[in-house]
Amino acid sequence: MHAAVGAAILFVACSSGSDDTASEPVPPATSEESVDTSVPDATSTTGVPASSDSIEADDPAVSPAISFASDVQPILEDNCASCHTADGPGTAHLAMETAGDVDGFDAEYIDAVIDVGYMPPWPAADGDVAFHDDRRLDPADIATVAAWVADGSPLDVDPTTPIEPTRTTRTVIDRDIVLQAEPYKGDTTDPDDYRCQIYDPGLTEQSWVQGYGIEADVAEVVHHALLFRASADARESAEASDAADPAVGWSCTGLAGIGGRGAVNQILSWAPGQDPTQLPADTGIEMQPGDFFVMQIHYHYEPVFADLAPDLSTLVVDMADQAAIDAAGGALDPIDLRIYLGPAEIPCSTEEVGPLCDRDASVTELQSRSGTLGAFAADGLNAACGTTPADYAHMTTGIASSTCTLPTQTGRIVSIWGHQHELGKSVKMTLNPGTPGERVLLDIPNWDFDWQLDYRPIEDIVLVPGDRVQIDCVWDRSRMDEDAEPRYVLWAEGTDDEMCYFQIVTRPA
């Protein structure tokens, strides 16, 4: 789970999307396809050839084949502007405040990232399950933008004409409670720093959480975050952990790092590209007086980040109003988050040489960084999945994979989420594999660390006793930093380690 620090040019186009009734979208490029992000020339982007004549936007006697005002601007306003105007997450990379912001050079890059499926961001492939808020553009809209760019991206409006969002498909929750961390800045001598802090909503009566989101502040170093709901009787343990660490909060490799009494339950895994979570209207997370949140943030520091400001990441919470509680009969349906883990065993390729290419040496090095978690990751997940290191020893081409089949919780699926780190190539989760009822729940054939979205099925999918899920992960060592020391990569939380990690959120069926 690593912050998006290098997406500069390619993170420039649309980042919201079409509704569920749109025409079938063009699937994004798969991991088997070669993705060319170069700017297409005027004759290669679409079946519509470029005009041989230069069209002047301010010449009323001549109109382009594709009108910006009537053809292109509505596409941008409907699919892109909610992220690329005002304080949207894409504005820092490319602002679409006015028509003049998107012509010429910028238009060519917009066309390029749309053409390869990088924008609007939607890594999931077409499959057995359709999801809400599919952001992919209709093929006709892709062709329209390509034809306009091939024609020289002429404007038939004043360049100062505002581009205004006509809808917002990003998840936006009510900001009933906004809690900011104490300023924290780690040290580059500890590149993978796991830091927990208490986020206290100050509850004095029973309440229900219906939405929650993490807003990363210094995004360059915020690799991932986990959010936990802690009961009031866990407060003493949390405060003891805080007091025992001289820095802000406390070091918490693994989970929340709270021992002793009290219940501590994970309710959110956050990573780059993820919108806030909005639960169904009649569901929620029950909170009693004195209950609080603990957030674990994994900071990844590199020397280039030494001069960045301290992080002030924020937790935003939407609390159910009384009308919603009354409509549900006085209590909302609870949600259940379950995590499904598979091994990550990624041997060095035959072209790589180094002492850490030996698995035992890599395990020892991992344990020196992460303590007992290293031993669990290296051996516990293999035991749980019925595999051994020998099952992966032949994977020396630079491509490695793992498969694990696990029992599910019961309930109606609210959302599905998959996760890897930066060597990730693909992830897939399949319900009841090898049976007549087999269904692929989630397939991301070309993993992109910067876009880790929650996927919410449109139809009701109910998990019942006896159901199982198969999780499949593939990694590509060519995605490793070229300056990194060759080593056998194992499952752990560090940025340079790997994961095969899925979660399913359900509600009672």
N, C-alpha and C positions, 0 to 999 in steps of 0.2 A: 504494500500500500504506500505509494510514493507521490509526493506533490508534483504537480505539472509545472516543470520549470523550463522545458525546452520546446514547447509547442508553438513558439512565437508566430511563424508565418502560417502554418497549417491550421492554427486555431483561429481562423479569421471569418468563417462564414456562419451559416444559420445554425442556431442551437436550440430552437424549439421546434414544434412539429405539427404534423397533420393529425386530424381526428380519426377516430376508429372507423369511420365510414368511408375513408378515402379509398381511391382505387389501389389495386395491389402495387406496392412499392417495389422498386428495384433493390434486390438484396445487396448488402455491402460486399466489397471484395473479400473473398475467402483467403485463408492462409495459404492456399495453393496457388493463388493468382499473383502475378507480378503487378504491383501497384505503381503506376507512373504518376508522380505528382508534379511533373513538369507542366508548364503552361501550354495547353493545346494551341495549335495554330488555327487559323481561321477556317480551314477546310476539314479539320479532323474531329471536331467536337460534336458534330451533329450531322444529320442528313441534309440540313439546310445550308447551302453554300454561302460563303461570304459574299457580300455585295462588291461588285467591281468598282462601284462609284463611291466617292466620299460623300457621306450625308451630313449636312450641317444641321444640328438640332434646332437652330434658330431660323431656318429657312422654311416659311410656312407653305411654300409650294412643293416641298419634298417631304415625304414621311417615310420612316424606316419600315421594313417588313415587320419588325417586332417593335412595338411601342413600349418605352419604359413606363409611361404613365398608366397605360391600361393593361399591359401584359406582365411586366417585370416587377414594378413597384408593389402590386398586390401580393405577389409571391413572397417578396422580402418582408412585407408588413405582416403577413399571415404566419410565416415560418421562421423568421430570423430576428425581427426587430425587438421582440420581447427579451432577447438575450444581448443584443448589440446596440441598445439605446439606453440612455439614462444610466442607472447603476447596475444594469444587467451584467452577468459574469463574462460575456464576450466583448464588452465595450473596450476593455483595456487592450484587447488584441486587434480589434477592428471596430471602429464606431460606424454606425449606420444612422446617424442623426439626420442627415440630409441627403438628397439625391447626389450632390457633389461628392459625398464620401465614398460612393460605390462605383464611379465610372473609371475608365482607363485602366491603370495598372491593378488597382484593387479588384476591379471587375474580373480580370483574368484569373486572379487567385481565387476569387469566390467560385468561378466556374470550375476551376481545377479541383478544389476540395469537395464540391458537390458531385462532380463527375466520378470521383473515385469512392464516393460513399463515406468520406471522413466527416462531412457535415451534411445535414444536421446529424449530431451524434446519436447513433443507434447501433451498437455492435451486434445485437442478437440477430440471428438468421431467421428466415421463414422456417416454420416447422409445424409441429403438432399443436402448439398452443399459441393463440393470438393474445397480444397484450394491449392494455390501455395505453394511450398516449404514444403510439408508434410515431416517431419523429421523421421517418423517411419521407422524402419528397415523391410526389407522383411523377412517373416517367415523363408525362407531358410537360410538367413544370421544369424538370431538368433540361428537356430539349428546348424549352422557351428561353431559359437563361443562356444556354449554350449558343443558340442562334443570335441572341442579342449581343453577346460578347464577340462572336465571330463577325458580326456586322460592325464592330468597332465600339461597342457599348455607347451608342449615341443617346443623349438626353433630349427628350421633347418636353421637358419641364425646366423651370428655373432651377439652377443648382442649389439654391437655398430652400427648395421645397422640402418640408420636413417629412421624414419617414417615421410613421407612428404605428406601434403595434396594434393590430386589430384583434388579437387574442393572446392569451398567455397560457401555454401548455406546460411551462415549468410549474412544479408544485410550490405553491406559496401558502404558508400557514399563518394563522393568527399569532401575533407576537405577544401573548398574554404574559409570559415570563421571559425576561432576557437576562441571562447570567453570564458575566464575563470572567475569565480566568485572571488570577494574579499574574502580572508580567513575568514571563519565564524565558530565560536564554541559557541554552546549554553550552557545552564546550566541544570544540572540534576534536579534542582528544578522546571523546566518547561519542563516536559517530552515530550510534543507535541508542538513543536515550528514551526510556519509557517513563513518563511522568504522570502521576495521578494527582488530581485536585478535587476537593469537595465543591460542589455547586449546590447551594442550599436555596430552595424555593420559598422557605419560610412558611410552610403550610401549617395552618391551625385547625383545619377541618378536613374531613374526607373529601378527596378530589379525584378526578379522572383525567389522565393525560390522553389527548387525542392526536397530537402531532408533536414532532420534535425534529430539530435539525442542528447540525454543527456547522458553524461558519468559521472556517480556518482563516486565521489572520495572516501570519507570515507563511504563505502557502509554499514557499520554496523549501521549508524544512518540515512541514507537517505531513508526515508520511501516511498515517492513518489514525483513527480514534475509535475507541470503544466506549459506549455509554452504559452505565449500570444504575438500576434503581436499588437503593439501599434502605432498609427499614430503620426506624428510629433507634432501635436497640443496637444497631451496628455503628452508631455515631461515636461511641467511646473508642471503639477499635480504630475507626478511621482517623480520629483526632490523635490517637497514640502514634499511628504510623506517620502522620504529618509532623508531630512534635519530634519524632526520632530522627528526622531527616533535616539537616540544616538548610537545605535549599527550599525553594517554593514547592509545596506539595510533598510527594514522596516518590521514590523510585519503585516501579511496580511492573517488572518484567512478568509476562503472563497475563493475569487478569487484573482485578482491582487491587490486589495486594493487601486485603483486609482480613485479618484473622479474628478469632474470638467469636462473640455472639452476633446474632443478627442475620437477616437474609440479604443477600446481594445477588441480584439477577441481571444478566446482560439483556438490554432491550434494543441495542443498535450497534451495528458495525458500519463505520463511515469510512469512505475513501474518496479520492478525487473524482469529480464529475457527478457526485451523488446529490440529488435534490433532497430537501427535507422529506420526512415521512409523514403522510397524512393517513390516519387509520380510518376505516369505514365508520360512518356516522354513529352506528350503534355499538361500537367497540371502544376499548380503551385500556389503560393501565391504571389500576387502582392505587391511589396514594393515601396513606393515613397521616394524621398530624405528626410532624417531626420527621417524616420520611424525606430523603434527600437523594441527590444524584452524585455519582463519582464518574469522572471522565478520565480515561487513560488516553494520553496522546503519545504516539510514537514520533519523536523528532529524529530526523536524519540530518546530521551536520557534516558538511564537507568544508575544506579550507576556504572555498570561494564564498561561503556563507558567513564567514567569521564576523563581518561588520554589519550584519543585518540587525534590525531592532528586536527587542524581546517580543515574544509571541503573546497575543491577547485574544486567543480564540474564544468564541462565544457559543453558548448553548441557548437556543430559542425553543420555547415550549408553548404549545397550544393546549389550554385546559378546556374541558367540556363545559358548556354552559348548562344551566339548570334545565332549560327546555329540552336539551338532548337527553339528559339523565331521566327526566320525567317521561319522555316519549319511549324510553327503553324500560319503563317500569321501575325506575329507581336505581338500577344498576346496569352498567354496560357489560357487554360480552368481553371477557378477557382475551388477550392475544397471547400466543405462545411462540417464542423464537427458539428454534433448534438449529444447532450447528452440525454439519457433516464434514468430516475431515478424511482426506486420503493421504498416503505417503507422498513425499517428494524426495526422490532418489535420482540424482542427475550426475552420472559419472563423467569424468573428463573424456573428451574425444581422443581418438588415437593420435591426433596431431598436437595434443597438449601434454606437457611434461612439467612436473613439479611435485614437491613432497606432499602437498595437500591433495593431490590426486588419489592418494591412498585413502580409502574410506575411513579406516580407523584413525588416521591422523586428522582427518577433517572432523570426525566426531569429537576428538579431544579438543581441537581448536574451538569448535562450537560450544562445548561445555565450558570452556574458559571464558566465553563471552556471555553465555546465557544460563549457566548453572544447570540445575536438574532438567530444565525445559529441553536442553539439547539432547539428553538421554531419552526423554519421552518422545521427542520428535523423531529421533533416529530409529528407535526400536519399538516404542509403544504403538505407533500407527501401523507399522508392519504387522505386529501381532494382532491388532484389531481387524486388519483386512486380510489376514491369512497369507501374507507374503513374507519374503526374506530378502536380504540384500542381493542374494544370488539371482533373484528374478530380474534384476536390473543391470547385472554386470555386463551383459552383451550390448547395452545401449551406448555405444561409443562412437556413433556417427555425428554427435552433436545434438541429436534429437532424443529426448527421453519422455516417458509417459508412465502414468500409473492409473489403476482402476480399483475401485473399492465398492462393494455393495453393502448397504446398511439398512436396518429397519427404520421406518419413519415414525414420527408422531402421528396422532390422529387429528382430524379437523379439516376445515375448509381452508384452502390455500388463499392467503392474502397477498403474499409477495414471495419472490424467489431472487436470490442473489448469489453470484459466483465471484471468486476472488483468486488471483495469483499475484506475483510480483513482476519484476521487469523482464524475466526470462520467459514469461508466459507466452504460449503460442495459441492454445485453445482450451476451452472448458465446455463440458457437457454434463447435464444431469438427466437421467432417464428413469421414469417410474415403471416398476415391475418389468424389468428387462427379460426378454426371452419368453414372455407370456402373451396370450391373445390381447391382453389389455395394455401392452407396452406403449408408452407415450414419452416422447422427448419433451421434458419440461422446460429446458433452457439449453440453447446451443449458441455459443459464441465462437465461431470458427477462426476469427482473427483477433486475438486478445489485444485490447488497448488499455493500458494502465490508467490513462487519463480519463476514461469514461467508464466508471463502474456504477452502473445504474441498477435500481430496483426494478424488477419486472413484475407487473400485476396482471394476472390472467383475467381476461374478460369473462370467460365462462366459469361456472362453479366446478372446481376440482376438489373432491373430498378424499382425504386419506383415511383409510380404515385399517383396523388391526390386521396384520399380516402383510401390509404393503411394504415394499422395499424400493430404495433408489440406488441406482448405480451412478457414481461420479467418476468422470474421466478428465484427466488433465494431461496436457502435452507442453513441453518446454523446449526452447531453442537456444542453445548456448551461443549462437552467433549474435544474440541480443545482449550479451554480456559486455560490460565496459572493456574496451580493448587493452586498457592498462591494468586490468584486474589480474591478480595472481591466479593462475589456474588452480582449481580445487574442485573436489567432489562436493556438489551443492546439496544440502539437506533441508528438511522442513524446519523452519524457525521464523521468528518475527522480523529479523533484520532485513533491511532493504536488499542486501546482496544475498540473502537466503531465499528460499522459495516456500510456497504454500500451494496446497490443493484444498480449497476452503469454499464451502457452500453454506447457505442458510435458507431455511424455509420458515416463514411466519404464517401461522394459522390462527383461526378463530374456531369456536365450537361449531360443529356441523349442524 
